[in-house]
Amino acid sequence: MSQNYTGSNSPLITTEPYKELPENRYVESVSDSRQLDESENNGGIPPFLNDEIAPTLSVADAIAQMLVNLGVNYAFGVAGGAMASLWGALSNSSIEVLNFRHEAGAAFAATEAHFANNRPSVVFTTAGPGITNAITGLFAARGEGAKVILLSACTSAPQRGRWAIQETSTYTLPNGGIFTSGALFNYAITIESASQLPQIFRKLALAMAQPGGFVAHLSIPTAVQTSLVEDIALPQLDVTPFPITASKEAIAKSVELLSSGPFAIWVGFGAREAAEEILELAQKTGAAVMCSPRGKGIFPEDHPQFVGVTGLGGHASVLTYMEQQPPLRTLVLGTRLGEPTSFWSSALVPKGGFVHVDIDPEVPGVAYPHVKTFGVRSDIRAFVKELLQQLPDVPDSTMSLPRPEHKAIEPAPDVDYPVRPEVLMAAIQKIVVEGSDAVVMAECGNSFTWSTHLLQFAEANRYRVSTGVGAMGHAVTGVLGAALANNSKAVGIVGDGAMLMNNEISTAVKYKIPAIWIVLNDARYNMCHQGMKILGLKGADATIPPTNFAMIARGMGAEALVVVRESDIEAALEQAIASTVPFLIDVVIDADRPAPSAGRNKSLAAQGIKSTPAKSPAKQVSFPMV
């Protein structure tokens, strides 16, 4: 790690491309004399001794050093000939370079590494398919709010339009969106000259100091990578974090609105750095607290004021609370209230509307455009600290709040095969969540709903799901980035479909990353299978041939177990947690157990949405909504 780095949000850029020679220079050899003679047309001064030695720092080297000084310590990607120089420069810097098996997996890992250590991370790709393969993972990084920098190779200017191998240019790829700033990249530029570097890295330094995510793309032609950095004053910036704080007027208005009656707190992923303050605010005011799926653990789920998770995989207890003890207003902290969090249900709207706080000024009012919303642009922690100073204490209430529903698990049948998912989750809660400090990630699909509904977390940054993009393979590969950057165990709860789509077991083995995969093996894309059944649609095939994932994992060099009986689950989890190498547990689960849906169905009922007959075009309902 660079000694100049002062914190994940405080980049210090100080790169020197050359060293000056001593002021007194002497010609001490015949060869030097000849050079001096040959330089008479230049006033008797050797060209390379004017003021400095000939530059030896390449653009690739300068980029690598700049990234070090921005705080980057991991680069994930897949190498290729077009970016060989850049790959070499990264590998010879203090950045740890990890070669993945697929660029999308590298981007997912980079995203989760950022959330694990709060530092920007790098994805590197070669030209052509290297870039296009990475786009899904980078799309997820943007949606999740990560700080990720893509370094890609592109075709050099003289070869463009001439059918170069893996040609990457505006002749072969759309310029808008890939090589320009927009919906995919906050910032994108093609580096055609070393002279661009100072402003590029000034831009990146400022972006890394801002709150929220930032996804950048630096496209570097192959020839430019090896060009030398000459006569450039590379930037020296000491940028301290500049959190966004609300105005005094916005704070005063918020206090007025929240003081006028009982209010609830709706916690999202953007509030993860304000866990202590939110707990204090809830206890001070007596407010009920609910959270988005990504917000699990920010407020302790075992606290008596916690009423449940909203949205996908959520709890009916939230709707019970809104029906029986409705607040006048809801204070929304760091969530976009999108479909996975709210289903846009009117049952979650309080009579007085929302006080919605977010660092993105475009978020408040978007999910519920017809609901009265007072929007505040602010860092969540700074805002809550102000509320703590100004809101009055509320006497302890004797009224009990609804709690998330957790049905007692029925005794095991005579033959405890296959494993019931709820039994597996209870074992994960005991051995992994409560018995270790491992980060837990859940893949999209039924893995998401089982985990979100049944697992409980009492601290922030222990649970990760993707609710925006929701790409299969995010947790399967992202678990490597989380384990690496945390320097501890990370557990991915994943489906068999995702495991077949994109896994990086081989990568974890190569770099001895302590990742654990718990595969819910039901030989189906089961969210699709169960969703089609609920919708009354027939004929679509969502089955997968049975797969022995333990055999695959062992074939790649990892340790692995197959679990088919409920009585073997805890021992397998304990063995995985104790292992020092990548470990996979292949759990054959009961495919017919319906994933948790009480909260989702009740929310849909409040919206008047019903299952759609196969031939009726009246309404369309996506699988996550049924």
C-alpha positions in Angstrom: 0.0 0.0 0.0 1.3 3.5 -0.8 2.7 5.4 2.1 1.1 8.5 0.6 -2.4 7.1 1.0 -4.3 8.8 3.9 -7.6 7.0 3.8 -10.1 5.5 1.5 -11.7 8.9 0.9 -8.6 11.0 1.1 -6.4 10.3 -1.9 -3.0 11.9 -2.1 -1.6 11.9 -5.6 2.2 12.4 -5.7 3.9 10.7 -8.6 7.3 11.8 -9.9 8.0 10.6 -13.5 11.7 11.3 -13.4 14.6 12.2 -11.1 16.7 15.3 -11.5 20.5 15.0 -12.0 22.9 16.9 -9.7 23.5 20.5 -10.8 27.3 19.9 -11.4 27.8 17.6 -14.4 31.2 16.4 -15.7 32.2 14.7 -18.9 34.4 11.9 -17.6 34.6 9.4 -20.5 35.4 9.2 -24.2 31.9 8.3 -25.0 30.7 11.3 -23.0 33.1 13.5 -25.0 31.8 12.2 -28.3 28.3 13.0 -27.2 29.3 16.5 -26.2 31.0 17.0 -29.6 27.9 15.8 -31.4 25.8 18.2 -29.4 27.5 21.4 -30.7 24.5 22.2 -32.8 22.5 22.4 -29.6 24.7 25.0 -28.0 27.1 22.4 -26.7 24.5 20.8 -24.4 23.7 17.1 -24.7 19.9 16.9 -25.4 19.4 14.3 -22.7 21.2 16.4 -20.2 19.3 19.7 -20.7 17.4 19.6 -17.4 16.5 16.0 -16.8 17.3 12.4 -17.8 15.5 10.8 -20.7 12.0 9.8 -19.4 11.6 6.1 -18.6 8.2 6.1 -17.0 5.5 4.7 -19.4 1.9 5.7 -19.4 1.1 2.3 -18.0 3.5 2.7 -15.1 2.2 6.2 -14.4 -1.4 4.9 -14.3 -0.4 2.1 -11.9 1.3 4.4 -9.6 -1.6 6.9 -9.6 -4.0 4.1 -8.7 -1.7 3.1 -5.8 -1.9 6.7 -4.5 -5.7 6.7 -4.9 -5.8 3.9 -2.4 -6.3 1.0 -4.7 -4.9 -2.3 -3.4 -6.7 -4.9 -5.6 -7.1 -5.3 -9.3 -9.3 -8.0 -10.7 -9.5 -9.0 -14.3 -8.5 -11.2 -17.2 -5.3 -10.5 -19.2 -4.8 -10.2 -22.9 -2.2 -9.2 -25.5 -3.7 -5.7 -26.1 -3.2 -4.8 -22.4 0.0 -6.6 -21.7 2.0 -3.5 -20.8 -0.7 -2.3 -18.4 -1.0 -5.8 -16.9 2.7 -5.8 -16.3 2.7 -2.3 -14.8 -0.1 -3.3 -12.4 1.7 -6.5 -11.5 4.9 -4.7 -10.7 3.2 -2.1 -8.4 2.1 -2.6 -4.9 -1.4 -3.5 -6.1 -2.4 -7.1 -5.7 -3.4 -8.4 -9.2 -5.8 -11.3 -9.4 -6.4 -13.0 -12.7 -10.0 -14.3 -12.9 -11.6 -16.8 -15.3 -14.2 -14.3 -16.5 -14.4 -10.6 -16.6 -17.9 -10.4 -15.1 -16.8 -12.4 -12.1 -13.8 -10.0 -11.7 -16.2 -7.0 -11.8 -18.5 -8.6 -9.2 -15.5 -9.3 -7.0 -14.2 -5.8 -7.4 -17.6 -4.4 -6.3 -17.7 -6.5 -3.1 -14.1 -5.7 -2.3 -15.0 -2.0 -2.3 -17.8 -2.6 0.1 -15.5 -4.7 2.3 -12.7 -2.2 2.7 -14.2 1.1 1.5 -11.4 1.6 -1.0 -11.7 2.0 -4.8 -10.9 -1.2 -6.7 -9.8 -1.9 -10.2 -11.1 -4.1 -13.0 -8.8 -4.7 -15.9 -9.7 -6.2 -19.3 -8.2 -6.7 -22.7 -9.9 -5.4 -25.9 -13.1 -6.6 -27.5 -14.8 -9.3 -25.5 -12.8 -8.4 -22.4 -14.8 -5.1 -22.2 -18.2 -6.6 -23.2 -17.8 -9.5 -20.7 -17.2 -7.1 -17.9 -20.2 -4.8 -18.5 -22.7 -6.8 -16.5 -20.5 -6.6 -13.4 -19.8 -2.9 -13.9 -23.5 -2.3 -14.4 -24.0 -3.9 -11.0 -21.2 -1.8 -9.5 -23.0 1.3 -10.6 -26.3 0.1 -9.3 -24.9 -0.9 -6.0 -23.0 2.3 -5.4 -19.4 1.0 -5.5 -16.2 2.8 -6.4 -14.7 0.9 -9.3 -12.3 1.9 -12.0 -12.2 -0.1 -15.3 -8.9 -0.2 -17.1 -9.4 -1.6 -20.6 -7.3 -1.9 -23.7 -8.4 -0.6 -27.1 -7.1 -0.6 -30.6 -4.4 2.0 -31.4 -5.4 4.9 -33.7 -3.5 3.7 -36.8 -5.1 0.3 -36.8 -8.7 1.4 -36.2 -11.2 0.5 -38.9 -8.7 -2.0 -40.4 -10.1 -5.2 -38.8 -7.4 -5.5 -36.2 -7.6 -8.6 -33.9 -10.4 -7.9 -31.3 -10.7 -4.4 -32.7 -12.1 -2.1 -30.1 -13.0 1.3 -31.4 -16.1 3.2 -32.4 -16.0 1.1 -35.6 -16.9 -2.0 -33.6 -18.6 -0.8 -30.4 -21.0 2.1 -29.7 -19.2 5.2 -28.6 -22.0 6.4 -26.4 -22.2 4.5 -23.1 -18.9 2.5 -23.3 -16.4 5.2 -24.1 -18.4 8.2 -22.8 -19.9 9.2 -19.5 -23.5 8.2 -19.0 -25.8 5.6 -17.5 -23.1 3.0 -17.2 -20.0 5.0 -16.3 -19.9 8.2 -14.2 -16.8 9.0 -16.1 -15.3 7.5 -19.2 -12.4 8.6 -21.4 -9.9 7.2 -23.9 -6.3 8.1 -23.2 -4.6 9.1 -26.4 -1.7 11.0 -24.9 0.2 11.1 -21.6 -0.6 14.8 -21.4 -4.2 13.8 -20.4 -3.1 12.1 -17.2 -3.0 15.1 -14.8 -6.6 16.1 -15.4 -7.8 12.4 -15.5 -6.3 11.7 -12.1 -7.5 15.0 -10.7 -11.0 14.0 -11.7 -10.6 10.5 -10.1 -9.1 11.9 -6.9 -12.1 14.3 -6.4 -14.6 11.5 -7.3 -13.0 9.1 -4.8 -13.5 11.7 -2.0 -17.2 12.2 -2.7 -19.8 10.1 -0.9 -21.6 7.5 -2.8 -20.5 5.3 -5.7 -18.4 6.2 -8.8 -17.6 3.9 -11.7 -15.0 5.1 -14.2 -13.6 3.7 -17.5 -10.1 4.5 -18.7 -9.7 3.1 -22.2 -6.0 2.9 -23.1 -4.8 2.1 -26.6 -2.1 -0.5 -26.8 0.5 1.8 -28.3 -0.2 4.5 -25.7 0.4 2.2 -22.8 4.1 2.0 -23.7 4.5 5.7 -24.6 6.7 7.7 -22.3 5.6 10.3 -19.9 7.5 13.5 -20.7 7.4 17.1 -19.3 4.3 16.5 -17.4 3.7 17.8 -13.9 1.7 14.9 -12.5 -0.9 16.1 -9.9 -0.3 16.4 -6.2 -3.6 16.5 -4.5 -4.5 16.0 -0.9 -8.3 15.7 -1.0 -10.1 15.3 2.2 -13.6 13.8 2.3 -16.4 16.3 1.8 -19.6 14.8 3.1 -22.9 16.4 1.9 -24.7 18.1 4.8 -28.2 19.4 5.0 -28.9 23.1 5.4 -30.1 24.5 8.7 -33.5 25.1 7.1 -33.8 21.5 5.9 -32.9 20.2 9.4 -35.4 22.6 11.1 -38.2 21.5 8.7 -37.4 17.8 9.3 -37.5 18.3 13.0 -40.8 20.1 12.7 -42.3 17.3 10.6 -41.0 14.5 12.7 -42.1 16.2 16.0 -45.7 16.5 14.9 -46.6 12.8 15.6 -45.2 9.3 15.8 -42.8 8.4 13.0 -41.2 5.2 11.7 -37.6 4.9 10.4 -37.0 3.0 7.1 -33.3 2.1 6.8 -31.5 1.4 3.6 -28.0 0.4 2.5 -27.0 4.0 2.2 -27.3 4.4 5.9 -24.7 1.6 6.7 -22.2 4.1 8.2 -24.7 5.5 10.6 -25.7 2.4 12.5 -24.8 3.7 16.0 -26.6 7.0 15.4 -29.8 5.3 14.0 -29.9 3.0 17.1 -29.6 6.1 19.3 -32.3 7.9 17.4 -34.7 5.0 17.6 -34.2 4.6 21.3 -34.5 8.4 21.9 -37.8 8.7 20.0 -39.4 5.3 20.3 -39.7 5.0 16.6 -40.4 1.6 15.0 -37.6 0.6 12.5 -37.9 -1.4 9.3 -35.2 -2.0 6.7 -34.7 -2.8 3.0 -33.2 -6.2 2.1 -29.8 -4.5 1.6 -30.2 -2.7 4.9 -30.3 -5.8 7.1 -28.2 -5.5 10.3 -27.7 -1.7 10.2 -30.4 -1.7 12.9 -30.2 -4.8 15.1 -32.8 -7.3 14.0 -33.2 -8.6 17.5 -34.1 -5.2 18.9 -37.7 -4.9 20.2 -38.3 -1.8 18.0 -37.4 -3.6 14.8 -40.6 -4.6 12.9 -39.1 -6.3 9.9 -37.6 -6.3 6.4 -39.6 -4.8 3.6 -39.9 -5.9 0.0 -38.4 -9.0 -1.5 -38.1 -11.8 1.1 -39.5 -9.4 3.7 -41.9 -9.8 6.6 -45.6 -9.5 6.9 -45.0 -7.9 10.3 -44.2 -4.6 8.6 -47.6 -4.4 7.1 -49.2 -5.5 10.3 -47.4 -2.5 12.0 -48.6 -0.1 9.3 -52.2 -1.3 9.6 -52.4 -1.5 13.4 -50.0 1.2 14.7 -49.6 3.5 11.6 -47.0 6.3 12.0 -47.9 9.8 10.9 -44.7 10.0 8.8 -41.7 7.8 7.9 -38.1 8.9 7.9 -36.4 7.2 5.0 -32.7 6.9 5.3 -30.5 5.9 2.4 -32.9 3.7 0.3 -34.4 4.4 -3.1 -37.6 2.6 -2.2 -37.5 0.7 -5.5 -39.5 -2.4 -6.3 -37.3 -4.9 -4.3 -37.6 -2.7 -1.2 -41.2 -1.5 -1.4 -43.1 -3.1 -4.3 -44.3 0.5 -4.5 -47.1 -0.7 -2.1 -49.5 2.0 -0.9 -49.8 0.0 2.4 -46.3 1.3 3.3 -47.2 5.0 2.8 -48.0 6.8 6.1 -50.7 9.5 6.2 -48.3 12.4 6.5 -45.8 11.1 3.8 -42.1 10.8 3.9 -39.1 12.7 5.1 -36.6 11.2 2.6 -32.8 11.6 3.1 -30.3 10.6 0.5 -27.0 11.9 -1.0 -28.6 11.7 -4.4 -31.0 14.6 -4.9 -32.9 12.6 -7.6 -33.9 9.8 -5.2 -36.6 11.4 -3.0 -40.1 11.2 -4.6 -39.1 8.9 -7.5 -40.6 5.6 -6.2 -43.7 7.2 -4.8 -44.2 10.3 -7.1 -47.8 11.0 -5.8 -46.9 10.9 -2.1 -46.1 14.0 -0.1 -42.3 13.9 0.4 -39.9 16.3 2.0 -36.5 15.5 0.4 -33.2 16.2 2.1 -29.9 15.9 0.4 -27.4 14.9 3.1 -25.0 12.3 4.3 -27.1 10.0 6.5 -24.8 10.0 9.5 -24.4 13.8 9.6 -28.2 14.2 9.3 -29.1 11.8 12.1 -26.5 13.5 14.4 -28.3 16.8 13.8 -31.7 15.1 14.6 -30.3 13.7 17.8 -29.4 17.2 19.0 -32.8 18.7 18.2 -35.5 16.1 18.5 -37.0 15.8 22.0 -36.9 12.5 23.9 -40.1 10.5 23.9 -41.2 8.6 27.0 -40.9 4.8 26.7 -44.0 3.3 25.2 -45.7 0.3 26.8 -47.1 -0.6 23.4 -45.4 -3.6 21.9 -44.5 -3.6 18.2 -45.1 -6.5 15.8 -42.0 -8.7 15.3 -40.8 -10.5 12.2 -42.5 -13.8 11.9 -40.5 -16.9 12.4 -42.4 -20.1 12.3 -41.2 -23.0 14.5 -39.4 -25.6 12.4 -41.4 -28.9 12.4 -39.6 -32.0 13.7 -37.5 -33.8 11.1 -39.3 -36.5 9.2 -38.3 -40.1 9.6 -36.0 -39.8 6.6 -34.4 -36.4 6.8 -33.8 -36.2 3.1 -33.8 -33.9 1.2 -32.8 -30.8 3.3 -35.6 -28.3 4.0 -34.3 -24.8 3.2 -35.6 -23.4 6.5 -33.5 -26.0 8.4 -30.5 -25.1 6.4 -31.0 -21.4 7.2 -31.4 -22.1 11.0 -28.0 -23.9 10.9 -26.4 -21.0 9.0 -27.8 -18.6 11.6 -26.2 -20.7 14.4 -22.8 -21.6 12.9 -22.1 -18.8 10.5 -24.0 -15.7 11.6 -23.7 -16.1 15.4 -20.7 -18.4 15.5 -18.3 -16.4 13.3 -17.6 -13.0 11.9 -18.0 -14.0 8.3 -19.7 -11.8 5.8 -22.7 -13.5 4.3 -23.8 -12.9 0.7 -27.0 -14.2 -0.9 -27.4 -14.8 -4.6 -30.5 -13.5 -6.4 -33.4 -15.9 -6.7 -34.8 -18.1 -3.9 -31.4 -18.0 -2.2 -32.1 -14.3 -1.7 -35.6 -14.8 -0.3 -34.8 -17.6 2.1 -31.7 -15.8 3.4 -33.3 -12.3 3.7 -36.5 -13.7 5.4 -34.9 -16.1 7.9 -31.4 -14.9 8.8 -31.0 -12.2 11.4 -28.1 -9.8 11.8 -27.3 -7.5 14.7 -24.6 -5.5 13.1 -24.0 -3.6 9.8 -21.9 -4.8 6.9 -22.4 -8.5 7.6 -25.0 -9.2 4.9 -24.9 -8.3 1.2 -27.5 -8.8 -1.5 -27.9 -7.1 -4.9 -31.3 -5.6 -5.4 -30.8 -3.3 -8.3 -29.3 -5.4 -11.1 -29.7 -8.8 -9.3 -27.4 -10.6 -11.7 -26.9 -14.3 -11.3 -23.3 -14.9 -10.4 -22.9 -11.7 -8.3 -22.6 -13.5 -5.0 -21.0 -16.6 -6.4 -18.0 -14.5 -7.6 -18.4 -11.5 -5.4 -17.7 -13.6 -2.3 -14.0 -13.7 -3.4 -13.7 -9.9 -3.3 -15.4 -9.8 0.1 -13.2 -12.5 1.6 -10.0 -11.0 0.2 -10.6 -7.4 1.2 -11.9 -8.4 4.7 -9.0 -10.8 5.1 -11.5 -13.2 6.6 -14.2 -15.7 5.7 -17.0 -14.8 3.4 -19.9 -17.0 2.7 -22.0 -17.1 -0.5 -25.5 -18.6 -0.2 -26.2 -19.4 -3.9 -28.4 -21.4 -6.2 -27.3 -24.2 -8.5 -28.2 -22.1 -11.5 -26.0 -19.2 -10.5 -23.2 -21.7 -9.6 -23.3 -23.1 -13.1 -23.4 -19.7 -14.7 -20.3 -18.0 -13.4 -18.1 -19.3 -10.6 -14.5 -18.5 -9.7 -13.6 -21.6 -7.6 -10.4 -22.0 -9.6 -9.5 -18.4 -8.8 -10.1 -18.8 -5.1 -7.9 -21.9 -5.1 -5.1 -20.1 -6.9 -5.0 -17.2 -4.5 -6.0 -19.2 -1.4 -9.0 -17.0 -0.8 -11.1 -18.3 2.2 -14.5 -18.2 0.3 -17.3 -20.6 1.2 -20.1 -21.5 -1.1 -23.3 -23.0 0.2 -25.2 -24.3 -2.9 -28.9 -24.7 -2.7 -29.0 -27.7 -5.1 -32.6 -28.3 -6.3 -31.9 -29.0 -10.0 -34.1 -26.0 -11.0 -34.1 -22.3 -11.6 -36.6 -22.5 -8.7 -37.7 -18.9 -8.5 -38.8 -19.2 -12.1 -40.3 -22.7 -11.6 -42.3 -21.6 -8.5 -43.2 -18.3 -10.1 -44.6 -19.9 -13.2 -46.7 -22.2 -11.1 -48.1 -19.4 -9.0 -48.9 -17.5 -12.2 -50.7 -20.6 -13.6 -48.5 -20.8 -16.6 -47.6 -24.2 -17.9 -45.2 -25.7 -20.4 -42.1 -23.7 -19.6 -39.1 -25.8 -18.5 -37.0 -24.4 -15.6 -35.2 -27.7 -14.7 -31.5 -28.3 -14.7 -29.8 -31.7 -14.9 -28.7 -32.8 -11.4 -25.1 -31.6 -10.7 -22.5 -32.8 -8.2 -21.0 -29.4 -7.3 -18.7 -31.0 -4.6 -17.1 -33.1 -7.3 -16.6 -30.0 -9.5 -15.1 -28.0 -6.6 -12.7 -30.8 -5.7 -11.7 -31.2 -9.3 -10.6 -27.5 -9.1 -8.6 -28.0 -5.9 -11.1 -26.8 -3.3 -12.4 -28.8 -0.3 -16.1 -29.8 -0.6 -18.9 -31.8 0.9 -22.3 -33.1 -0.2 -25.0 -32.8 2.4 -28.2 -34.7 1.8 -29.5 -35.1 5.4 -30.5 -32.4 7.8 -28.6 -34.0 10.6 -25.3 -33.4 8.8 -25.7 -29.7 8.1 -24.1 -28.2 11.2 -21.0 -30.4 11.1 -20.5 -29.5 7.5 -20.8 -25.8 8.2 -18.4 -26.0 11.2 -15.8 -27.8 8.9 -16.1 -25.1 6.3 -15.7 -22.3 8.8 -12.6 -24.0 10.3 -11.0 -24.7 6.9 -8.2 -22.4 5.7 -8.9 -23.0 2.0 -11.9 -22.4 -0.4 -14.7 -24.7 0.6 -18.0 -25.7 -1.0 -21.0 -27.3 0.6 -23.4 -28.9 -1.9 -26.8 -29.1 -0.1 -29.5 -31.1 -1.8 -32.6 -29.2 -0.8 -36.3 -29.9 -1.1 -37.2 -28.2 -4.3 -40.9 -28.1 -3.5 -40.7 -26.0 -0.3 -42.2 -22.6 -1.3 -39.9 -19.7 -0.8 -41.0 -17.1 1.8 -43.8 -15.1 0.2 -46.2 -13.9 2.9 -44.9 -10.4 3.0 -44.8 -10.1 -0.8 -48.2 -11.5 -1.4 -49.8 -9.3 1.3 -48.1 -6.3 -0.3 -49.5 -7.3 -3.7 -53.0 -7.8 -2.3 -52.8 -4.2 -1.0 -52.1 -3.1 -4.6 -55.0 -5.2 -6.0 -52.6 -7.4 -8.0 -53.7 -11.0 -8.5 -52.2 -14.0 -10.3 -52.6 -13.8 -14.1 -54.2 -16.6 -16.1 -52.0 -17.9 -18.8 -54.0 -16.4 -21.7 -55.0 -13.1 -20.0 -52.9 -10.1 -21.0 -54.5 -7.9 -18.3 -51.6 -7.6 -16.0 -47.9 -8.6 -16.0 -46.3 -9.6 -12.8 -42.5 -10.3 -12.6 -41.4 -13.3 -10.7 -39.9 -11.3 -7.7 -43.3 -9.8 -7.2 -45.4 -13.0 -7.0 
